[in-house]
Amino acid sequence: MSISTGKFNLNQQEKSIMCFCLFSCWLLSVPFEGKVLYKLMENSEVEGITLVIFAIFANFIGLFSNGFFVKKQNSAKMTMITSIVVCISGSLIFFLPFSKAWHLSIFFVALFSGFFIASWGFYLKTYFSGEKRLKTIASCLIYSNILMIFINVIAVNVSAYIALSISIVALLCALFVTIRLEGGAERKLAKTEFSTLPIGIPSIRKPMLFLCLFILIITINSGIMYQVVNPAFAYFPMLTSYYWAIPYIMALLILRNFSDKINQVYILNTAMTMIGLSFILFMTLNRSVSSYLIINTFMMGAFGVCDLFWWSILSSFFDYSQNPAKILGVGLSMNVLGIFIGGIIGSNIVLVEGGYLQASMIALIVIFIIIILLPMLNNHLSRVFKNHIFLFKLTSMDESKRDSTISDFQENNQLTDREIEVVELLLQGYTYKAIAERLFISENTMKYHVKNIYQKLNINSKMELIKIFVEN
């Protein structure tokens, strides 16, 4: 598996991680809301928001469309190589004075960067088993952001052109490694892939649609962050260039290294709370260094959790599809589309009086919608994935064990048959309204049952209910 060139000797897993990280650090530093691109436009005295949003939309097109024409690992490799060559060529144009050529360049480098990321899904699937993918994804996101911070610091504090040069060197290194990746493994995968699927597995179409909806809505807040929150602290360039992604990296490090010791279900719900709290603090605190540290820590730490959640769920879908490029591309395109929508909202709201308040209120509405969607998403995903660490443990039980646990739970806690029915549906992710319709009762009656359940169990929330059930 290894190809040796002098002392350069990496296996296919290491090569696939390295090519992704080197390419991704360029992507995050230049076309995708990158500090390098912003500084280059600032040096050219050009308003950059339109160009950046244009780049994000082009990246969305690349991610979404790639899987419809890249269907084999060999073609994925050739697409990745072609994409890097296009991105190197396009990046060189940014050394020239600003002109219409910049718009043409930013469109094609953002488009082909989407092709690269989606195509890389073949290597994530081929060389990493299901249980290893979460840690691999976390490592890739960590290394990419560390390299991005280094390039951003150079761009902000030294020279945008030096930073651009470093990012192009990263692309050249990515090209060197990508050329040495293997191709052609798709024939073996096509023969064995579906033989390992559980019999009677539900369709992945609806869970995938729910996941895409979740990603799209939650990342609207990322777009608002880019266009509203970050610019609000732009007068601390050194601090923002160093510290911006550090909470994101720390969250990923914790989840990667302690995934077996941390209940990821509670972490994901905590992340939703952190995002909401960060926007509340953004409304109420001043624009000091301490305010930035608090707000950014909550916000970027939570986004780290969210990113790892949907990356890991998307990679879990690989086991039920022959085309991981389509799964990864479509899923991540929803991430980019959400940022695009949030960016449009943020760039327009921030120009009006009271824009910060309005942007924060929209962000809080987004969180409220996500809190409603999250149990339903869990319900759909848990029908496909029995042991994913981000899903409720209850859903991983087979029916006989589940019935036994429910029976013990009822006896130990003196709940009525109707209350047990409500508990089961709550734990499966149903909303109050959906449970009322399913049990043919009114919503008021449903709330009455929930109140009695909580009083008997001496708890105050659904999360406490899940906790005591899992521990029962």
N, C-alpha and C positions, 0 to 999 in steps of 0.2 A: 504493500500500500504506500510505502514511503518512497519519495523521490529525493535523492541526495544530490546536492550541488555544493561541493566543498563541505563547509560546516552547516549549511542550510539543509536541515533534514526534518521535515514535518510530515505527520500523517494527514490523511484526508480530513479528519475532524478539525485538526488545528488549522489547516489551510482554509477550510470553509469559514471558520470563525475569524481568521485574520483578514480574509478578503472582505467580509462583511464590515468589520470594524473600520478598516482603512477607508472603504468607500463611504460608509455612513458618517464618519467624522467630517469628510469633505461636504457631504450633503447637508449636515447640520450647521456647518460653518459658513457655507456659501449660499446655495439657492433657497434652502428651506429656513426662512427667518434668520439667516446667518449674520453674525456680527461683521464678517468680512464684507458681504454684499452691502450692508448698511453703511459701513465706513467708506467703501468705495463710492457709493452714491453721495455720501456727505462730502467727500473730497471733490466730487464733480458738481456740487451744489445742485443736486437733483432731488426732488421729492420721491421718496422710495416706496411708499405704501402701495401704490398702484402696481409697481413692478413686482414687489414681493407677493402680493395677492395673485397676480398673474402667474407667478412661478408655482404657487401652491395649487392652483387649479390645473396647471399642466401636469404636475406630479400626480394629482388625482386621476387624470385621464390615463397616465402611464400605468399606475397601479391597477386600476379597474379593468383595463383592456388587455393587459399582458397575458393572462391565463387563457384567453380565448384563442390565441394563436401559438403560445408556447405550451406544448403538451408533452414534451419528452425532455429527459435530462440533458441529452446532447444539444438540443435546441436552446435549452435554458443556459447552458454554458456559453454557447455562441452569442446569445442575447446579452449576457453579462459582459463578455469581452467587448462586444460592439458598443454597449452602453458606456463602458469606461473610456473607450477611445473618443466617443462623442463628447463626453463630459470633460475630458482633458482639452480637446480642441475648443469647446465652447468656453472653458475657463480662461483660455489664453486671450480671448477677445476682451476680457475685463481689464487687461493691461492697457488697452487703447482708450482714447478719450470717449466720453459718453456719446452714443449715437443710436440710431434705430437698430444697429447691429446688436446692441445689448438686449433689446427686446426679443429678437430672433434667437439669440444665444440662450437667454434665460428660459425661453419656452422649450427648446430642444434638450438642454441639460436637465431640466426638471422632468420632462417627459421620459427621457431615457433613464433617469435615476429611479423612476417608478418601475420601469421594466426590470432594472437590476434587482431591486429589493424583492419584487414578486417572484422573479426567477430563482432567487436564492432559496426559496421555499423547498425546491427539490433537494437541495443539499442538507437543509435542516431535517427533512424527512428521512433521507437515505442514510445519513451517518449518525443520527441520534435517535435512540429509542424513546418511547413515550415518557418514561420516568426521568430521563436525562434532559429532555428538551427544556423544561422550565429553568433549570440551572444554566443551561447553555444560552438561552435567550437572555437571562439576567446578566450573564457575563458579557455577551455581545453589547447589550445596551450600556453596561457600565464602562467598558473599554472605549466604546464610541464616544461617550460623553466626556470621559477624561481627556481624550485626544481633542475633542471639540473645545473644551475649556482652554487647553494649551494654545490652540490656534486663535481662539477669541481674545485671549489675553494679549497675544502678539498684535492682533488687529487693532485693539482698542488703545493699547499703551505703547506700541512701538511703531508699526507700519502695516497698513492694510495690504500693501503689495508684497511685503515679506510673508504675511500670513497667507495670502493667496498662493504664493510660491510653495509654501509648506504644504498647503492642501493639495496642490497639483502633484507634489512629490508623493503624498499619500495615495493619490490615484494611480500613479505609476507603479508604486509598490503593490497596490491592489491588482493591477493588471498582471504583474509578474506572478503573483500567487494564483490568480484565477486561471491563467493559462495552464497551470499545473494541476488544476482540479480534474478529477476523472469525469468522463461522460459515459453514456451508454448503459447505466444501471437500470434504466426504465424497463427493459425487457424482462429482467428477473422480477422486478416489482410487480409488473402486470400479471404475471403468472401466479404469484403467491399472495398478493395483497388481500384479496377478498376471501381467501380460504381461512384466514385467521379471524374474520369478523364473527361476533356472536350471532347465533341464529335468532331471527326474529327482531333484529335491532330496528328501532323506529327510524323513519326518514330523518335525515339531517337538515332538510330544507327549512322547516319552521324554526328549529333552534338556531340555525345560521342567520335567518332573517331577523330573529329577535336579538341576537348578538350584534348584528350590524346596526340595528336601530339603537341599541344601547350605546354602542361606540359613537355613532353619529351625534346623538344628543349630548352625551357627557363631554365630548371634545369641543363642543361650541364654547365651553368655558376656557379651553386652551386658547382658542382664537381670541377671546376677550382678554385673556391674560397677555398675549403677545401685543395686542394693539392698544390696551388700556392700562393694565397694571405695570408692565415693564417700562413703558414710556414715562409713567408717573415718577419713576425713580431714576430717570436717565441722567440726572445731574450727579450721580455717584458712579461714574463709568468704571473706575477701578474695582470697586466693590461688586458691582453687578457682573462684570466680566469674570471675576474669580468665583463668586459665591453662587451665582444663579442656579447652576445645575447640581451643586453639591448635595442638597437635601434629596434630590432625585436619585443620585448615585447611592447615598447612604441607605435610602429605603430599599433599593434593589439589593444592596449588599446584605442587609439584614434578612430579607426574604430568601435570598439565595443560600446563605450560610446557616440559617436557622429554620428552614422550611418544615423540618420534621418536628420542631418544638413550638411552633407558633400556629394558632388556629387562624388559617387564612380567611375563613368566612367572616370572622369578626374584624380582621384587618381591613377587608374590603369595605365593610360597612363603616368602619372608623374613617377610612379614606374619604368616603362621601361626606361625612361630618366635617372633616378637616377642610375640604374644599369650600363648603358652605361657610365655615368659621373664618376662613381666610378672606373671603369677600366681605363678610360683615366687618372684619377688622379693617379692611381697605376703605370701607365707608366711614369708619369712626376714628381711625388713627390719623396722625399727621404724616408728613412725608419725610420723616427723619431716618437715620441709619437704623436705629433700633426697630422702627416700624417695618422697614424693608426686611430686616432679618426675620422678624416674627412672621410676617405675611408670606414671604417667599418660602420659609421653612415648611409651614403648613401646606401651602399650595403645591410646591414641587415635590414634596415628600408624598403627598396624596396622588399626584399624577404618576409618580414612579410605580405605586401600587396598582393603579388602574392600567397602565401600559403593560405591566407584567401579566395582569389578569387576562386581558384580551389577546395578547401575544400567545400565552400558554394555552388558552382555549382554542384559538385558531389552529395552533399546531396539533392539538388533540383531534381536530377534524381531519387531519391528514390521514389517519388510519381508516377513514371511511370514504376516501376519495383517491382516484388515480392521478389527480392533477393538483398538487399542493400549491402551484403557482397561482391558480385561480382562487383557491381558498384564502391564501395569504394576501394576494393582491386585492381581492374584493373587500376583505375584512379591513385591511389597512387603508384602503381608499376611503372607507367611511370615517376613519380617523382624520384623514386629510380633508375630506369634505366638511367635517364638523369644524375643523380649524378655519377653513375657508369661510364658512358661514359666520362663525364667531368673529373672524377678522373683519368681514364686511360690516357686521353690527357694531363692533368696537370702533372701527375707523370713522364711522358716521356719528355715533353717539358722543364720542370724546370731543367733537367739535362744538357741541351745543352746551349751553349753561346747565350745570348740574349733571354733566355727562357721566362722571364717576359714579354718582348715586344710581343713575339709570342702568348703567352697565352692571353694577353689583346686584341690582334687583333682578335683572334678567338672569344673571348667573345663579341666583338663589332659586328662581323659578325652575331653572334647568335641574338643579339638585333635587327639588321637590318631585319633579317628574321621574327622575332616576330612582328615587327611593320607592316610588310606586312600581316602577318597572322591574326593579331588581329581584323581588320574590318570584315574579312570573318568569323572568329570564332563568333563574335558578331551577324552576320547575321544568322548563323545556330542556335545559342542558342536562339535568340530572337523569333524564330518560335515556340519554345517549352515553354519558360519561358516569360510570359508577363510582369511581374512586378519585376524581379530581380534587385536589386539595382546596380549591376555592369554592367548592360546592358543599352544601349541608350534608353532614354525615348521615343523617336519617335516610336520605335517598339512596345511599349505597347498600342498604339492607335488602336482602331478598324478601319476598312477600311473607314467607312463613316466620322468619325471624322478626320481621316488622310487626306482624300480628301479635306475636308473643310479647314483644316489647310494649306494644300499645296496651295489651291486657294487663301486664304487670303495672304499667303506669296508672291505669284506671283503678286497680285495686289498692295501690299504695297511696293514692291521692284522693280517693273517694269522689271521683267525677262521675256524672251521669252518662248514660249512653249518648245522649245528644251532645254533651260537652266534649266527649271523646271524639265524636265525628267532627266537631269544630276544630279541636286540637289537630287532628290528622290533616285536615285541609289547610289550616294555618301553616303547618310544618311543610306542606307541599308547595307553598308559595302563593296560595290563592288570596285574593283581596277579600275584604269584608263583603263587598257587593257580590262578588262571584260566589262566595260561600252561601250567602243568603239565597241566591238564585238556585244553587245546586241543592240546597236543603229545603227549598220552597218555604222560606220564612222571610219576614221583613228584616230590613237592615237594623231597625231598632231592636228587634228580638235577637238578632245576631250580636249586637253590641252588649245586650243584657247577658248573653251567654259568656261572652269574652270577659265581662266584668266579674262574673261569678268565678270563672276559671282562674283569673288573676288573683282574686281574693283567697280562694282555696289554696293556691300555690304560693301566696305571699310574694308575688312578683308584680312588675309594673310595665313590662314591655314584651314584645314578641321575641326579641333577642334573648331575654332571660328565660323565656319558655324553651327556646331551642337549646340553650345551655343545659338546663336541668334535664331535658329529655335525653340529650346525648350522654349525660353523665349517669342516667338512671340504669 
